[in-house]
Amino acid sequence: MSETEDLVRNRYGIDVAVTDQMNETLRTILSHRTCRTYTDEDISDETLNLLLACAQSSPTKSNLQQYSIIVVRDPGLRRKIGDLVPSMGWLASAPVALIFLGDLRRIRKLAELRDHDYQNNNADTFMNGAVDAALAMQNLITAAESIGLGTCPISYVRNRIDDLADILALPDGVFPIAGLTLGYRADAGYTAMRLPQDIVIHHDRYDDSDLADVIEDFDDRGHQRFALPPEKQRHTDKYGVLEKCTWSENVSRQLSLPERDGFAAYLKRKGIDLD
Ligand SMILES: Cc1cc2nc3c(=O)[nH]c(=O)nc-3n(C[C@H](O)[C@H](O)[C@H](O)COP(=O)(O)O)c2cc1C
């Protein structure tokens, strides 16, 4: 089995016919794994600047660049943000934490400066800002992993969104997408299996008619590779602990209760319309 086939098999837990091509970029992307434990080794400003340049090299809608990134190195500030997410201690302890923001403010200010109307306070602009920020974050993740660093996105920073906005002085038109911790890996981590192409990739038109069958196989493969321990099973107080808690069971449990349902209200308070 070639290295390419091996990495793809590891991603899905099944064989997929792929061309036998390999290079550093493909290897980095196919080997992706989130990192939640870091060594104490710091990251130099120059390394960080390089990674930020990679982040800013991502595509961006109409080159509007409707995102910002806050680099948080100050330990006091890190602790304050970490306190908002006590279950994710690495947010405060990783050498660097970045906060990715959708930023609809900059162009509103530029419109004023250039004496133009601004007529795009709407859901489409919100989406463009969110996508821009996400693409920048992904570029940074890939760049970091390519030089041996590890990262972990943290959407949990939105759990206490008003406190976060206060700590970071987020003005109107700016909203957090996710945090991202960055540092040298303290462990190898593991490859999280992905859904088979059969149900994520559609050909010519959308068709999910075989979802139930395909997901059963996927759940079995996932359980064989990594049986979900009780502490990783969601809402056990409501649904109990299962010997075989599959991916589909766990994600259904997760979304059976509202998560961060105050987000739309936050956007409204920050002057962002979703009409
Ligand atoms: C937008 C976004 C938000 C995330 N938020 C969190 C988080 O709050 N806490 C966490 O531990 N992991 C978080 N993750 C990491 C995912 O849990 C992880 O990507 C997923 O389990 C797949 O694992 P992998 O990235 O190692 O393949 C987030 C990932 C993304 C893309």
The ligand as an ORCA input file, in Angstrom:
! r2SCAN-3c Opt
* xyz 0 1
  C     -15.030     25.776     14.048
  C     -14.448     24.713     14.957
  C     -14.634     24.813     16.314
  C     -14.084     23.868     17.174
  N     -14.236     24.023     18.521
  C     -13.635     23.147     19.361
  C     -13.719     23.350     20.765
  O     -14.358     24.289     21.259
  N     -13.069     22.472     21.575
  C     -12.330     21.429     21.075
  O     -11.744     20.676     21.854
  N     -12.238     21.212     19.729
  C     -12.865     22.043     18.881
  N     -12.758     21.875     17.526
  C     -11.968     20.748     17.011
  C     -12.884     19.632     16.527
  O     -13.426     18.986     17.645
  C     -12.074     18.664     15.652
  O     -11.671     19.359     14.494
  C     -12.923     17.465     15.260
  O     -13.216     16.682     16.391
  C     -12.215     16.584     14.249
  O     -10.945     16.211     14.748
  P      -9.616     16.541     13.946
  O      -9.585     18.009     13.675
  O      -8.495     16.093     14.854
  O      -9.656     15.743     12.676
  C     -13.335     22.781     16.651
  C     -13.152     22.676     15.264
  C     -13.703     23.634     14.428
  C     -13.494     23.518     12.940
*
